[in-house]
C-alpha cells in the first residue's frame, strides 16, 4: 500500500508539471526570471516574490506561469526566499486538491522527498525548456515512462543552473519618468530653527541628488520626527484629500518604516506607526493612496519605480535591505569573500562589487536565499551606490578577518549594522577562527592572486611576482605554465603544490629590466595548453611603491610616505612632492601625501590621494570640530583653501559657470584637472583648486556651480580662517568641570581677532555652562563678526539621552543597573570592560551611531560581573587609556561606623554607613565581651544600651539572608570596624581617618583620593572647633605632607561629617584647602610650575566649608605617625605661591602646636 501511494504521488506530480507547459515558447534563448505574483495577505496589492523554481509551501504546490520556461525544483535552499511568505491565494484544480490529500501523510511526504532527492542533483537545478511548439496532449499515456524518457520523447532540452546563469540577459526595465520642473517649487527651504524644519530642509536638499531614498540617512531622533509628520499627513490626506498626492517627506517616511520594521509584511507596520497597536490594519482603499503618494512622488521627481500599481515593491526597492534581513546579507557577502581567500581585496573592490551586483540581478546565481526579494530592483535603481556600499563592506570584512586597522568609513545604517553583526553574532567569529586555523591562514599574511611588481629600494631592481593560483581539486599530473607578453615574451613553467582549497601553483619571482616597468603586460596561465586565467597590466607613466618596495595602484594612493619611478624627462606637479632625483636612469620621486593631494603628470593621468567623493568640497584642510554659524546654518571651516570636485556632462562643460560670492566666471577659463573615478557614466569629474579662484574672502564664502540649460546646481558654503589652529588643553575632559581652549589668534574680552596672530592664547571656561558640548565664541573678520562653534571633547553619559552628566555616577546597586547607557565621547569606537586582571577582562566594543553617540548595551557585560566581589567597576577603554565609568555594588558592605555619646538621653548612639538594600543587624563587643547581639538597624542612627567608657569597640554588621519560606534565618557578616567611643563635645586626643570628601548639596558625588589622610586632634579652640594636624600618607606610614588644621563639626548629631581648613602658621588665619583633580590630592596652594590655565583646571575645587563635607571615621591613635607628623611640620617651612589665583600672597612660618 505504501509503495502504491508513492507511485500515485509521482504520477500526479508529473501530470501537474506537464499541464503547466501548455503555451508555446517562441525563442529558446529568451530566458526570463521566473516569478509568481502573489497577493500580500493584508494588502490587496500585488507583491513580487522572486523565484527561479517551483515553490512547495507546506501542502501547496505553486508552479511558475512564465510562458518561456519550465522549471523543476531540485535544491529548495537555493531558491528559498528571505522574506517570510505569509500565505498564498491560489486557485486550485482537482489535481492539486487530490495531491494535497496524498501529501497529508507525514511518512509519505518523507518518502517522496527522499525519492526526489535521489533523482536530483543538489548543486544544479534542472530546467526544462521547449525548443519546438508544444501541442496539448494527453500526458496520462506517458505515466509508465520515466521522467528522462518523457523529456526525450517531447524534445525538451535541459540546462544546468550555471549554464542558465551565463545565458541570462537582463531585460527588466524600471520606470523612470523625466523630472517635472513644476514639482521643484515643492522643495523650497523654510527659515526656522526647530528640529523639524532643520530635518525637512536637509531631506529636500539631498532628495534631488539621490536615486534611492535609502541614500538619505535618518537617525533615531529624526525617524521619530518623520513618523510624527507621517501621522499628521495621513490624517490630512484621509480627511481632506482622499487621493494620492506628491509629498517627499511622506515618501521618505514610508521608506524608513520599511527599512526599520519590514519582516515580510509591510502594512501592519504602517498601522503600528499610526495607532501604536498590533491589531490594527490598513484598509485596502487607504493602501492605494498611501502607496500611490509614494509612486507619484517618485515619478514626479524622476526616481525609479518598478510598476505603478506595485506599491510595496516600489517602496521596498528604495530600502536596499531592511534591517531584519541585513544579517543574511552580510553572510552572503562573507561567503563570497570566503570563496577565494587569496583574492586581493585591499587593492580595490570595483570588479568584485560589480560582479556581486550583477549576480544579485541574475535570478540563476547561487545563494539567492540570502537576498531580499527587492534587492535585485534596488541594484537596478542605482548600481553605483550599491557597488560602493558593497565594496566598503568587502573591505571591512577583509580588514576584520586579518585584524588589520579598520579604515574610518562614513557612518551609515548598513555600516553600523555590520559592526554590530560582526561583534554580536557567532557566525563571523566562528568562521574566522575556522579559516584562520587553516594552512593558508596560519601564515598570518594576506595572499594576493594578481601578479604584482616589487622593487629592491636599495639596488633599484624590479621583479614581477606571479602568486600562487588555485587549481581544480581533482587535477592530476598536468603541465602548467605562465606566458608573459610585454616587450619580451617569456614562458615560465610552474610547480604544483597542495593548497587549503585544493592544489595550486607555487609563487614565482621574475626579474625584469628597469624600463619594462612602464610597459603593458599580459599574464596568461595555461593548463595543458588551455588558457584558464589571465591578467593585464596597463601602460603606466608613473609607478608608485611603499618604502618596502611593494607596488601601489595609482587609483588607490594612501596617505604618508610613498615613492615613485618615471622615465627620465617626465614632468609632474604635486603638493606632497619632497624630492626628485635620478636612480638607475629613472626619475625617482619622494612624496609625503595627504588626502586630497593631486599628482599631475604632464601629458598623462592625474592621480588623486584618497577616495573621490561625488561632488563638493573635499575634507583636506578642514578644521575638525569647528563650525561657523551663518544665517541659522552651520558650515565647515578650512584653514587653507580647499579643493572642489564637480561632475559635469561633456555637452555642458563649456557653459558651466562658477559663482563665488556673487562673482561669475566660466569654468573653462579656470585651472582644473580631470580625474578618473572608475565609474561608467557620461559625467566627468573635475578637480578645481580654489587657490586659483578669485573672490574668496576670510570668513563665510558661498560657491555656486550653475549648469547650462538645467535646474541643477551645486552649492557650497564654507568658512575660511587662514592658518588657524586650536586645541583643548588636557583634553578629553573626563569628570572635569573646567576646560581651556588654546589658539593662535589675539583674544580680547572673549572675542577672537582673525587678523592678529598671537601664539598660545588661552580661553578658560566652565564645562557645565556650554550647550550641546559646543563652545561658541565670536570671531572678528574684516567683513564682520562670525560665531565660531568648537566641539568640546568631553565625556558625558546618560541613561535616557535626555539628561546628560559630566560628573561621576553614583554607585549603583547591581539589581538596579540598567541595560543601556549612552556615552558621548570624542572617538569613533570604544570598549567597555570590567576592572580586574587582564586575562579575565571582557571587552565589548561599541561604534559611534548615526546620532554621534555610543549606545552601550550592558546586557552582555552584566554576565561578567562577579557576585563574590564587593564592588565591580565598569571601565571605558579607548586609545590605550582606561577610565572608570560605573561602580556596581555587588553585595552589601559596611562603609563606616561611629559610636558617640548622647548625654541628653544618657546613651550611646550608633551610626552605620551601609551600602546595600537588605536588612542589617549589629553586634558590638568590647574587650571580647558581647554587649549588643543582633540588634536590628532600622535607620542611620540607633540607640545602644552599652556602658559609656573610653574604650575601643568592635562593631560587626550582618545581613540576613533568609526568605519567607525559610524556618531558620542565616546571618552573613558584611563588615567589621574597630571604633572608638566618641564624645563629639570632647574630641581632644582622638585620631580620625578621612573616608571621602563629598559635595554638601549632592552627597552621591565625592572626590577621589589617591592618598590616605589622618587627623590628630590636639585641643579644643572654641565650642566644637578643634586645632589639630592632617597627615598625608603614602606606602602605608610614609608621610608626604602635613598641615596644621582647624576641625569643625557643623552638626553634632552627625559627627562623621566635618569641615576642615588649614591654619596659616604665621598669623593663624584659616584658609580652605584645594583639591588637585589631576593628582587627586588635597593641597594647600597651587604649584608654581603650572600655568594659570592649567592651575585653573587642576584646582577647580576649593574645599569651602559650605560646599564640601569631610566624611571621617574615628580610629585608634597611631602615636608613631603622629610624632612623625609633628616633626615634619617643624622641619618644613611652607612657602605660599605668589601667583595664586585663589588666595592672597602669604608667607608661612613655623608655629608651635603645643
Protein Blocks (a to p, Z undefined) as FASTA:
>chain_A
ZZmmmmmmmmmmmmmmmmmmmbccfblklccddddddddfklopacddddfbdcdehjac
cddfbfkbccddfblklmocfbdcfbacddddfklmmmmmmmmpmklmmmmmmmmmmmpc
fkbccddddfbdcddddfklmmmpcfklmmmmnopacddfklmmmmpccfbdcddddddf
klmmmmpccddfbfklmmmmmmmmmmmmpmbfklpccdfklmmmmmmmmmmmmmmmmmmn
opacddfklmmmmmmmmmmmogoiaklmmmmmmnopakbccdfklmmmmmmmmmmmmmmn
opacfbfklmmlmmmmmnopafklmmmmmmmmmmmmmmpmmbcfknocklmmmmmmmmmm
pmkbghklmpcfklmmmmmmommlmmmmmmmmmmmmmmmmnopacddddddfklmmmmmm
mmmpmklmmmmmmmmmmmklmnopacdfbdcddddfklopaddddddddddfklccdddd
dddddfbccdddddddddfkbccdddddddddfklmmpccdddddeehiafbdcdddddf
bdcddfkopacdfklccedjddddddehiacddfklmbdcdeehiacddddddehiacdd
ehiacddedjddfbdcdfehiaghiacdeehiacdddfbdcdddddddfklmmmpccdee
hiacdfklpccddddehiacfbdcddddfklpghiaehjdddddddehiabdcddddddd
ehiacddehiacehiabdcdddfbdceehiacfklccehiacdddfklpghhiacddddd
fkbccddddddddddddfklmaccfbdcddddfklpcfbdcdddddfbdcdddeddfklp
ccddddddfkopacddfklmmmmpcfkbmbdcddddeehiacdfbdcdfbdcdfbdcddd
dfklopaddddddedjbdcdddddeehiafbghiacfbfbdcdddddddddddddddddf
bdfkbfbdcdddfbdcddddddfklmghiacddfbdcdfklmkbccddfbdcddddfbdf
bhjaccddddddeehjacfbdcddddddfblklmmbccdddddfklopacdddddfklop
acfbdcfkbcfklmmmmmmpccdfklpccddddddddfklmmmmmmmmmmpccdddfkbc
kbccdddddddfZZ
